[in-house]
Amino acid sequence: MGGGSRATSKLLCDGNNSIIIDIRPRQTYLASHIANSINLTTKSQILNFISNNHYNEYILCCTSSNNAKKLANEINLSNVKYYDGNLLNAKDSGVSFVSSSDKFIVHLNQTRDKILDIYSRYKRAWIITFSGGKDSTCVLQLIYEMMIKLPKDRLNPTYAILSDTMVEEYKGVSI
């Protein structure tokens, strides 16, 4: 046992079967984070991740090393380390950072909420026509994901019907 070992910025770049766990709040993580890092913010999330994944080392990082060091010491495992430094300094040391846009996720969740609201409000049969294209596949997937999360007593009769829109023209090749 015994956790809380220090990790250097070189270790953040190595990838020697280690994973970087950014413990900062989600919005901060999405704005800029170490490439290939994951975002877990609680001790229980980290312990669950460790129990289901097998890396040689788990390196915790945050804006400064204070919270990462504290959490690494609480976890108290020899393969859980913390980056002892400021993430801005890591960036200056050549560690690769990336950004993510959260706008898509927000829009997707709003769409899911709207579908659930309409589905719950109207207690009648739903018919989803499916052509196999990207749009109808997306709609069918969203409806399916919503339905598997609902208890049986909240489900409406729902049918997916394959419909050939004849928009796509099949062009066979003669050999």
C-alpha positions in Angstrom: 0.0 0.0 0.0 1.1 3.6 0.5 0.0 6.1 -2.1 0.7 9.7 -2.9 4.0 9.3 -4.9 5.0 12.2 -7.1 4.8 12.0 -10.9 6.9 14.3 -13.1 5.8 15.9 -16.3 8.0 13.3 -18.2 5.7 10.6 -16.8 2.7 12.5 -18.1 4.1 12.1 -21.6 5.4 8.5 -21.4 2.3 6.4 -21.6 4.1 3.4 -20.0 0.8 1.7 -19.3 -0.3 4.6 -17.1 -3.5 6.6 -17.3 -3.9 10.3 -16.4 -6.9 11.1 -14.3 -7.9 14.8 -14.3 -9.8 15.5 -11.1 -10.9 19.0 -12.0 -14.6 19.9 -12.6 -16.0 18.7 -15.9 -16.3 22.2 -17.5 -12.7 23.0 -16.6 -11.6 19.6 -18.0 -13.4 20.2 -21.3 -11.9 23.6 -21.8 -8.4 22.2 -21.8 -6.9 18.9 -20.6 -4.0 16.5 -21.2 -4.5 14.5 -24.3 -5.8 11.0 -23.6 -6.6 11.8 -20.0 -9.9 10.9 -18.4 -12.1 13.0 -16.1 -13.1 11.5 -12.8 -13.8 13.8 -9.9 -14.5 11.7 -6.9 -12.7 9.0 -4.9 -15.4 6.5 -5.5 -15.3 7.1 -9.3 -11.5 6.6 -9.3 -11.6 3.5 -7.2 -14.3 2.0 -9.4 -12.2 2.8 -12.5 -9.1 1.2 -10.9 -11.1 -1.9 -10.0 -12.3 -2.3 -13.7 -9.1 -1.3 -15.5 -5.6 -2.5 -15.1 -2.9 0.1 -15.6 0.6 0.1 -14.0 0.0 3.6 -12.7 -2.9 6.0 -12.2 -1.7 9.6 -12.2 -4.0 12.2 -10.6 -3.7 15.8 -11.7 -5.5 19.1 -11.1 -4.8 22.8 -11.6 -2.3 22.7 -8.8 -1.0 19.6 -7.1 -2.9 20.2 -3.8 -6.1 18.3 -4.5 -4.4 15.6 -6.5 -1.9 14.9 -3.7 -4.7 14.9 -1.1 -6.8 12.4 -3.1 -3.9 10.2 -3.9 -3.1 10.0 -0.2 -6.7 9.2 0.6 -6.8 6.4 -2.0 -3.5 5.1 -0.5 -2.5 2.6 -3.3 1.1 2.4 -4.4 0.2 2.6 -8.1 -1.8 5.8 -7.6 0.4 8.9 -8.0 -0.2 12.6 -8.4 1.3 15.2 -10.7 3.3 17.4 -8.4 3.0 20.6 -10.2 0.9 23.2 -12.0 -0.8 22.0 -15.2 0.3 25.3 -16.9 3.9 24.2 -16.2 3.2 20.7 -17.6 2.0 22.4 -20.8 5.2 24.4 -20.9 7.2 21.2 -20.5 5.8 19.7 -23.7 2.8 17.8 -22.4 0.1 17.7 -25.1 -3.2 19.4 -24.3 -6.5 19.3 -26.1 -9.9 21.0 -25.8 -13.4 19.6 -26.1 -16.6 21.3 -26.9 -19.5 20.6 -24.5 -22.1 22.3 -26.7 -22.9 19.1 -28.6 -23.4 17.1 -25.4 -25.7 19.9 -24.0 -27.7 19.9 -27.3 -28.0 16.1 -27.3 -29.2 16.0 -23.7 -31.8 18.8 -24.5 -33.0 16.7 -27.4 -33.3 13.6 -25.2 -35.3 15.6 -22.6 -37.6 17.0 -25.3 -38.2 13.5 -26.7 -39.0 12.1 -23.2 -41.3 15.0 -22.5 -43.3 14.5 -25.7 -43.3 10.7 -25.3 -44.6 11.0 -21.7 -47.2 13.6 -22.5 -49.0 11.7 -25.3 -50.2 8.3 -24.3 -50.7 6.8 -27.8 -48.9 4.5 -30.1 -45.6 5.8 -31.6 -44.5 4.8 -35.1 -41.0 5.4 -36.1 -40.3 5.1 -39.8 -36.8 3.9 -40.4 -35.0 4.1 -43.8 -31.6 3.1 -42.7 -30.1 6.6 -43.4 -28.2 8.6 -40.8 -31.1 10.7 -39.7 -33.6 7.9 -39.1 -30.9 5.8 -37.5 -30.2 8.6 -35.0 -33.9 9.1 -34.2 -34.5 5.4 -33.8 -31.4 5.2 -31.5 -32.6 8.1 -29.3 -36.0 6.6 -29.0 -34.6 3.1 -28.2 -32.2 4.5 -25.5 -35.1 6.4 -23.9 -37.4 3.4 -23.9 -34.9 1.0 -22.3 -34.5 3.4 -19.4 -38.2 3.8 -18.7 -40.2 1.4 -16.4 -42.6 -0.8 -18.3 -45.7 1.0 -16.9 -44.5 4.3 -18.6 -44.0 2.7 -22.1 -46.3 3.6 -25.0 -46.9 1.0 -27.8 -44.0 1.8 -30.1 -43.2 0.4 -33.5 -40.3 0.8 -35.9 -41.2 0.4 -39.5 -38.7 0.0 -42.3 -39.6 2.4 -45.1 -37.8 2.7 -48.4 -37.8 6.4 -49.2 -36.4 5.7 -52.7 -34.1 8.7 -52.2 -31.0 6.6 -52.5 -30.5 5.1 -55.9 -28.7 1.8 -56.0 -26.2 1.7 -58.8 -25.1 -1.8 -59.4 -21.8 -2.5 -61.0 -21.6 -4.9 -64.0 -18.5 -7.1 -64.2 
